[in-house]
Amino acid sequence: MIQASQRHAAGGWLHNKLIRPFLDLLKQGVSPEKIALTVALGISLGVVPVLGSTSALCGIVALRLRLNLPAILAVNWAVYPLQIALLIPFLRAGAWLFRVGGPKLTVAQILAMIRASVWHTIVTLWSATLHALVVWAIAGAIATSIIYICSLFILRRFWKSRATL
């Protein structure tokens, strides 16, 4: 069981490493829309079912859309456990969507395959990964929209409350 001090420490870390930097961006004049887009894309791109690709994707998107690079990478790194957790569901959903037999692997088995031979893993899981990417693109578009709207609502409320102080 997690003790209250451990929960407080975890909450403090979350606040210091994720929440406070985004609030500082608001104070620096970055628009709530840009911050909300950074958060939404950081989360959505952070769960792409291709291990090892998310930092590069976030970097490219941040540069192209003129988003804060450290902020999008912070979100990307924060959702890394979610990427691992969603890898198998994306692979299975892709197999279901394309009506093919998907790989019957666990995350541990996939990581072991990568450690043994990255190239062999890419070749072996190529079509399953493409199918998973289609599912991610569909789910990601919806999730990005929802996360953007919710983040924007929260940031605008915070922005207004800071302006009235």
Steps between C-alpha positions, in 0.01 A plus 500: 500500500633844411541726799382860506858632491574295187183628331593856595853451363362358174255789473781746570716343230212513251430861586867604481592309186184530291239743623719789615700521173177532301368765733832682464448497123171681552679759709755545220227591256457170316136476401271245665426367151868423433542335838184293456620391156839412644340285769255332263760418236757397760258245641372375165842473339640356822290185466581420136531120484855517363753483781784747464321737265314739726773749589586553135132537408442752779813691399394523136146607589623755756736660250244495218217649711731727704410334827719496808741210442593432865131508596387251236791270583414519872145389422631233264731359767227517765269279292766240418342247741171554317672423169620168640158426647323571168744317273328160516144644484598696186651189342191295582260770383694527174476124447126516573442797269684335209362155584841338521666288763694736719818420685441310822777678687538679827684828548782309670534272198505796261767675708705178507469477120621859467799431726589190298465664157332829418494423127344155548234654726419766241468242222297260716256760630486723191142434388368474857661837577346661190159369603554633852599839356167522316314436825723753679432762228126461541509494881770767508298747297207462737719504814698803383179694446359408839827566685543832319149619589530391865850647538393824338201528733722448807772736378254776411341474845843521658592791272184690597549431871859628478384813315246588771753471783 
